[in-house]
């Protein structure tokens, strides 16, 4: 038994090799080739940007010179705030808190009243715009709360708040810190006018109003107020004051204080027979060479041994006689208590 023949296509076989996409297929003949010109594989495009055979102009372009990349991404052209970031400071002026720039030197102040004393506070920059604004707001808020509690703080607190306006204006004129140039920054918080610390301004205002009303008599007693009758009514009881006790002290006479008397003992220097000797007198030694005892004798006396050449007073230095060339021996006297009585005799042997 033979197999049945395959079914035949009702529209007939496709021409050619049976491929419907070939020439003469069911979709028609292929389109004719495009005319020579732009886009044809055999015809290059006109010279210009984008074709590999035509390189771009030297400079900015790829691949010959890629554009430099900014460390913080795409940046607007330079030229100041709003037109680019300012250059890095050459003098190293950066914020003391976050290290960002631009920064400016300024001093922010504070004040604390301590009842019987006060304390002045200060913080010196440089500050960036964010950290400087936070510092001004924080120290001014603390001053509003802590700065009224001493006698002189009523004057120093307003002065401190006014001085902080100068640094605050400097910080407002700065542009924001350059992105990527700073670390963690201080939180400025809300403005000072939106904080509850501002209510402390009512303290001096209330005191000023109270003093003014008291000075004008508004808070004191008025002239029309009835004055209490000083005369007591018969139905009132009058309490007599208690008598004050009196104490009489007996007279007291202190004994006389004896006056101390001091008597200094008199000092009489020992007399020496040679004390009265002077230049030209003659002496006799009644003692020995180690314990001399000089006595004044006439120069005509046969017992005269020495003649006084010169006498030095107020000194006991025997070397003083070296100035007298005729001296053969010396005799000196030294007083232990009265140096002014010391003397030296320059002697020359006679006979």
Secondary structure, 3 states (H helix, E strand, C coil): CCCCCCCCCCCCCCCCCCCCCCCCECCECCCCCCCCCCCCCCCCCCCCCCCCCCCCCCCCECCCECCCCCCCCCCCCCCCCCCCCCCCCCCCCCCCCCCCCCCECCEEEEEEEEECEEEEEEEECCECHHHHHHHHHHHHHHHHHHCCCECCHHHHHHHHHHHHHHHHHHHHCCCCCCCCCCCCCCCCCCCHHHCHHHHHHHHHHHHHHHHHHHHHCCCCCCCCCCCCCCCCCCCCCCCCCCCCCCCCCCCCCCCCCCCCCCCCCCCCCCCCHHHHCCCCCEEEECCCCCCCCEEEECCCCCCCCEEEEEEEECCCCHHHHHHCCCCCEEEEECCCCCHHHCEEEEEEECC
